[in-house]
């Protein structure tokens, strides 16, 4: 029985986590958590690899439980968790680890998890439903079905599809700078009048053959495709006037599209966009948009972010070949094959689940 979630859902029960000191706190069973530490320590040349290598001996010396705390950038390990961490210690009776994160201004995320023999990780985390509007509205999921994918997942380094708990007020998040309002149109018709549906998707694929940069595409759900098309045309017109370029109408994957070429801002950047169904879809360039409009058969019923770590080595090699031919690619050995984070809202709380199968495990 999950004791802490039941306590948190009780109507009049005090929050058992209220007494936990600020900062990051993790309580682990050292023997069970050892495969995760070993995997993270193999991230040589990275800050996380160095940090884990520094703290790992102290964690593994603890006979039963190890408490890692990070406050104001200072990390410490103890074999005796403080009394304030009693709720986390209680979770380790049935799980391999428990943790609570610092408060970013919208509440503290706590969770528990288990580690398999190969170092695979399963984590469940929760926090109170966020009441106030914030920049986190862009990523906090609702309990709504985000609908079928628009962008293909095949070969993606990163793929995310989210049904937002609250449609982000982009205009309110924008700077008050008149220059930014003019250039990026945060307060013009593009964002104020496209009637966003609250569903969005983004995908990042590796460098294509003969290319120099990864491909990235974005799909934003809209309630009115016609209004979205008109607003995008207005936005593109502002950019074209500012940077003295002309949008080019074309056809991409059978859809009427528009592209801005000759920007000379970033390698291969010639953004193209179209409206397909109830989504505004944009890509880094025409080839990326065409790839993004490839058929997708996936449909998850919860918001999800997937990082395919097993695809990173090939992407690193392609980037190295594009910008430094003959140089060796980064020798990063990821401890997990993939990291998938799903989220939903339920009973007044945000619930997240993380699944990270060990590197080398079957798909």
C-alpha positions as CSV (number, residue, x, y, z in Angstrom):
1,X,0.0,0.0,0.0
2,X,1.3,3.4,-0.9
3,X,1.3,5.3,2.4
4,X,2.6,8.7,1.4
5,X,0.2,9.2,-1.6
6,X,-2.8,8.3,0.7
7,X,-1.7,10.8,3.2
8,X,-1.3,13.5,0.6
9,X,-4.8,12.8,-0.7
10,X,-6.5,12.9,2.7
11,X,-8.7,15.9,2.8
12,X,-7.6,17.4,6.2
13,X,-4.2,15.7,6.6
14,X,-1.2,17.9,7.0
15,X,1.4,17.7,4.2
16,X,4.0,15.2,5.5
17,X,6.6,16.8,3.2
18,X,6.2,20.3,4.6
19,X,9.0,19.7,7.2
20,X,11.6,18.6,4.6
21,X,14.3,21.2,4.4
22,X,14.8,23.2,1.1
23,X,17.0,21.8,-1.6
24,X,17.4,18.4,-3.2
25,X,17.2,15.3,-1.0
26,X,17.6,11.7,-2.2
27,X,17.4,8.6,0.1
28,X,18.7,5.4,-1.5
29,X,19.4,1.8,-0.7
30,X,23.1,1.8,-1.7
31,X,23.3,-1.8,-2.9
32,X,20.2,-1.5,-5.1
33,X,21.3,2.0,-6.4
34,X,24.8,0.9,-7.2
35,X,24.1,0.0,-10.9
36,X,22.7,3.6,-11.5
37,X,25.8,5.1,-9.9
38,X,28.1,2.9,-12.0
39,X,26.3,4.0,-15.2
40,X,26.3,7.7,-14.4
41,X,30.0,7.6,-13.4
42,X,30.7,6.3,-17.0
43,X,29.6,9.7,-18.3
44,X,33.3,10.7,-18.3
45,X,34.0,14.3,-19.2
46,X,30.6,15.5,-18.1
47,X,29.6,17.5,-15.0
48,X,27.2,14.8,-13.8
49,X,29.8,12.1,-14.3
50,X,32.3,14.0,-12.2
51,X,29.7,14.7,-9.5
52,X,28.6,11.1,-9.2
53,X,32.3,9.9,-9.2
54,X,32.9,12.3,-6.3
55,X,29.9,11.2,-4.2
56,X,29.7,7.5,-5.1
57,X,32.3,6.1,-2.5
58,X,30.5,7.8,0.4
59,X,27.1,6.5,-0.8
60,X,28.3,3.0,-1.2
61,X,29.9,3.0,2.3
62,X,26.5,3.3,3.9
63,X,25.2,-0.1,5.1
64,X,21.5,0.4,4.7
65,X,20.5,3.9,3.6
66,X,22.4,6.8,2.1
67,X,21.1,10.4,2.2
68,X,22.4,12.7,-0.5
69,X,21.5,16.4,0.0
70,X,22.3,19.3,-2.3
71,X,21.7,22.8,-0.9
72,X,22.9,26.0,-2.4
73,X,25.2,24.0,-4.7
74,X,26.8,22.1,-1.9
75,X,26.5,18.3,-1.8
76,X,26.7,16.1,1.2
77,X,26.2,12.4,2.0
78,X,25.2,10.9,5.3
79,X,24.3,7.3,6.3
80,X,21.7,8.7,8.8
81,X,18.8,10.6,7.2
82,X,17.5,13.4,9.3
83,X,14.2,13.0,11.1
84,X,12.6,15.5,8.7
85,X,13.1,13.0,5.9
86,X,10.9,10.4,7.6
87,X,8.4,10.4,4.6
88,X,11.2,9.6,2.2
89,X,12.7,6.9,4.5
90,X,9.2,5.3,4.7
91,X,9.2,5.0,0.9
92,X,12.5,3.0,0.9
93,X,10.8,0.2,2.8
94,X,9.2,-0.9,-0.4
95,X,11.3,1.0,-3.0
96,X,15.0,1.5,-3.8
97,X,15.0,5.3,-3.6
98,X,12.9,8.3,-2.7
99,X,13.5,12.0,-3.4
100,X,12.2,15.5,-3.2
101,X,13.3,18.3,-5.5
102,X,13.8,22.0,-4.8
103,X,10.7,24.3,-5.2
104,X,11.0,26.2,-8.5
105,X,8.2,28.4,-7.4
106,X,5.2,26.2,-8.2
107,X,5.6,23.4,-5.5
108,X,8.0,20.6,-4.7
109,X,8.1,17.4,-6.8
110,X,8.7,14.2,-4.7
111,X,8.9,10.6,-5.9
112,X,10.1,7.1,-5.4
113,X,11.7,4.5,-7.7
114,X,13.2,1.1,-8.3
115,X,16.3,-0.1,-10.0
116,X,16.6,-3.4,-11.9
117,X,19.8,-5.5,-11.9
118,X,21.0,-4.0,-15.2
119,X,20.6,-0.4,-13.9
120,X,17.2,0.3,-15.5
121,X,15.1,2.9,-13.6
122,X,11.4,3.2,-12.9
123,X,10.3,6.4,-11.1
124,X,6.9,7.8,-10.0
125,X,6.7,11.4,-9.0
126,X,4.0,13.8,-7.9
127,X,3.3,17.4,-6.9
128,X,0.3,19.5,-6.1
129,X,-1.7,20.8,-9.1
130,X,-0.2,24.2,-10.1
131,X,-2.8,26.9,-9.6
132,X,-1.1,30.0,-10.8
133,X,-0.1,30.8,-14.4
134,X,3.7,30.5,-15.1
135,X,6.2,29.7,-17.8
136,X,5.8,26.0,-16.7
137,X,2.3,26.1,-18.4
138,X,4.2,25.3,-21.6
139,X,5.1,21.8,-20.4
140,X,2.8,20.9,-17.5
141,X,0.4,18.2,-18.8
142,X,-3.3,17.8,-18.3
143,X,-5.2,14.5,-17.9
144,X,-6.5,15.0,-21.4
145,X,-5.6,12.6,-24.3
146,X,-3.0,14.6,-26.4
147,X,-4.3,12.8,-29.6
148,X,-2.4,11.0,-32.3
149,X,1.1,12.1,-33.2
150,X,1.6,14.6,-36.1
151,X,5.4,14.2,-36.4
152,X,7.1,10.8,-36.9
153,X,8.9,9.2,-34.0
154,X,11.1,6.9,-36.1
155,X,14.7,7.8,-35.7
156,X,14.0,10.8,-33.4
157,X,16.6,11.8,-30.8
158,X,13.8,13.6,-28.9
159,X,10.1,13.4,-29.4
160,X,7.5,15.1,-27.2
161,X,3.7,15.4,-27.4
162,X,1.9,17.3,-24.7
163,X,-1.7,18.3,-23.9
164,X,-1.2,21.3,-21.6
165,X,-3.0,21.6,-18.3
166,X,-3.4,25.3,-19.0
167,X,-2.8,27.1,-22.3
168,X,0.2,29.2,-21.8
169,X,-0.3,33.0,-22.0
170,X,2.6,33.6,-24.4
171,X,2.0,37.3,-24.5
172,X,2.3,37.5,-20.7
173,X,5.5,35.5,-20.8
174,X,7.1,37.8,-23.5
175,X,9.4,40.6,-22.7
176,X,8.1,44.1,-22.6
177,X,10.7,45.1,-25.1
178,X,9.1,46.8,-28.1
179,X,11.8,45.3,-30.3
180,X,11.0,41.7,-29.2
181,X,7.3,42.3,-29.5
182,X,7.8,43.5,-33.1
183,X,10.3,40.8,-34.2
184,X,8.8,37.8,-32.6
185,X,5.2,38.9,-32.5
186,X,4.4,37.6,-29.1
187,X,1.7,40.1,-28.7
188,X,0.5,40.2,-32.3
189,X,-2.0,38.1,-34.1
190,X,0.2,35.1,-34.4
191,X,-0.2,34.0,-30.8
192,X,-3.1,36.1,-29.6
193,X,-5.5,35.0,-32.4
194,X,-4.5,31.6,-33.5
195,X,-6.7,30.1,-30.8
196,X,-4.3,27.5,-29.6
197,X,-5.8,24.2,-28.6
198,X,-3.3,23.5,-25.9
199,X,-1.7,20.5,-27.7
200,X,1.9,20.7,-29.1
201,X,4.5,18.4,-30.4
202,X,8.2,18.7,-31.1
203,X,10.7,16.3,-32.7
204,X,14.5,16.4,-33.1
205,X,16.1,14.0,-35.6
206,X,19.8,13.5,-36.3
207,X,21.8,15.1,-39.1
208,X,20.6,13.9,-42.5
209,X,23.1,12.6,-45.0
210,X,25.0,15.5,-46.5
211,X,23.6,17.9,-43.9
212,X,25.3,19.8,-41.1
213,X,22.6,20.3,-38.4
214,X,20.0,18.1,-36.8
215,X,16.4,18.4,-38.1
216,X,13.8,20.0,-35.8
217,X,10.1,20.4,-36.3
218,X,7.2,21.8,-34.3
219,X,3.5,21.1,-34.5
220,X,1.1,23.3,-32.5
221,X,-2.6,22.5,-32.2
222,X,-5.0,25.2,-33.3
223,X,-8.8,25.5,-33.1
224,X,-9.1,27.4,-36.4
225,X,-6.7,26.3,-39.2
226,X,-7.8,29.3,-41.4
227,X,-7.0,31.8,-38.6
228,X,-3.7,30.1,-37.9
229,X,-2.8,30.3,-41.6
230,X,-3.7,34.0,-41.8
231,X,-1.8,34.8,-38.5
232,X,1.3,33.0,-39.7
233,X,1.3,34.9,-43.0
234,X,1.2,38.2,-41.0
235,X,4.0,37.0,-38.8
236,X,6.2,35.9,-41.8
237,X,5.5,39.3,-43.4
238,X,6.9,41.1,-40.4
239,X,10.1,38.9,-40.5
240,X,10.4,39.4,-44.3
241,X,10.3,43.2,-43.9
242,X,12.7,43.2,-41.0
243,X,15.3,41.0,-42.7
244,X,14.7,42.0,-46.3
245,X,13.8,38.5,-47.5
246,X,10.7,37.2,-49.4
247,X,8.7,34.2,-48.4
248,X,8.5,31.6,-51.1
249,X,5.3,29.7,-51.6
250,X,5.8,26.0,-52.4
251,X,4.4,22.5,-51.9
252,X,5.9,20.2,-49.3
253,X,4.6,16.6,-49.0
254,X,1.5,17.6,-50.9
255,X,0.7,20.5,-48.7
256,X,0.8,24.2,-49.5
257,X,3.7,25.7,-47.6
258,X,5.7,28.9,-47.2
259,X,9.5,29.2,-46.6
260,X,11.8,32.0,-45.6
261,X,15.1,31.6,-47.5
262,X,18.3,33.6,-47.4
263,X,18.2,34.5,-43.7
264,X,21.9,33.6,-43.2
265,X,21.4,33.3,-39.5
266,X,22.2,29.6,-38.7
267,X,23.4,26.7,-40.8
268,X,20.7,25.5,-43.2
269,X,18.0,27.6,-41.5
270,X,15.2,28.4,-44.0
271,X,12.1,27.8,-41.9
272,X,9.1,26.4,-43.7
273,X,5.5,26.1,-42.4
274,X,2.2,24.7,-43.3
275,X,-1.2,23.9,-41.7
276,X,-2.2,20.3,-41.7
277,X,-5.5,19.4,-40.2
278,X,-5.8,21.1,-36.9
279,X,-2.0,21.7,-36.5
280,X,0.3,24.4,-37.5
281,X,3.5,22.6,-38.5
282,X,7.0,24.2,-39.0
283,X,10.4,22.8,-39.8
284,X,14.0,24.0,-39.8
285,X,13.9,24.0,-43.7
286,X,11.8,22.4,-46.5
287,X,13.5,19.0,-46.1
288,X,12.8,19.0,-42.4
289,X,9.2,19.9,-42.9
290,X,8.8,17.2,-45.5
291,X,10.2,14.7,-43.0
292,X,8.0,16.0,-40.3
293,X,4.9,15.5,-42.5
294,X,5.7,11.8,-43.0
295,X,2.9,9.5,-41.8
296,X,2.9,8.7,-38.1
297,X,1.0,5.8,-36.6
298,X,1.6,6.5,-32.9
299,X,-1.1,7.5,-30.4
300,X,-0.4,7.8,-26.7
301,X,-3.2,8.6,-24.3
302,X,-1.0,10.6,-22.0
303,X,1.4,13.4,-22.5
304,X,4.9,12.0,-23.2
305,X,8.5,13.1,-23.7
306,X,10.9,10.5,-25.1
307,X,14.7,10.8,-25.3
308,X,16.2,8.0,-27.4
309,X,19.7,7.9,-26.0
310,X,20.6,4.9,-28.2
311,X,20.4,7.3,-31.2
312,X,22.8,9.8,-29.9
313,X,26.1,8.1,-30.9
314,X,25.2,8.2,-34.6
315,X,24.0,11.8,-34.3
316,X,27.3,12.8,-32.6
317,X,29.3,11.0,-35.3
318,X,27.4,12.8,-38.0
319,X,27.8,16.2,-36.4
320,X,31.5,15.6,-35.9
321,X,31.9,14.5,-39.5
322,X,30.1,17.7,-40.7
323,X,32.1,20.2,-38.7
324,X,35.4,18.4,-38.0
325,X,36.0,15.7,-40.6
326,X,38.4,13.1,-39.3
327,X,38.0,14.0,-35.6
328,X,36.8,11.3,-33.3
329,X,33.2,11.8,-32.1
330,X,32.5,12.2,-28.3
331,X,32.9,8.9,-26.5
332,X,29.8,9.1,-24.3
333,X,28.4,5.9,-22.9
334,X,24.8,6.4,-21.8
335,X,23.6,4.2,-18.9
336,X,20.1,4.0,-20.4
337,X,18.8,3.1,-23.9
338,X,15.9,5.5,-23.7
339,X,14.3,7.8,-21.2
340,X,10.5,8.2,-21.3
341,X,8.5,10.7,-19.1
342,X,4.7,10.5,-19.1
343,X,2.5,12.8,-17.2
344,X,-1.1,13.4,-16.2
345,X,-3.3,15.3,-13.8
346,X,-5.4,13.4,-11.3
347,X,-7.1,14.0,-7.9
348,X,-5.7,17.6,-7.8
349,X,-2.1,16.5,-8.3
350,X,0.4,16.2,-11.2
351,X,1.7,12.7,-11.6
352,X,4.8,11.8,-13.6
353,X,6.3,8.4,-14.5
354,X,9.8,7.9,-15.8
355,X,10.9,4.7,-17.5
356,X,14.6,4.3,-18.4
357,X,15.6,0.8,-19.5
358,X,19.3,0.0,-19.3
359,X,21.6,0.5,-22.2
360,X,21.7,-2.7,-24.3
361,X,18.2,-3.9,-23.1
362,X,15.8,-4.9,-25.9
363,X,13.4,-2.3,-27.3
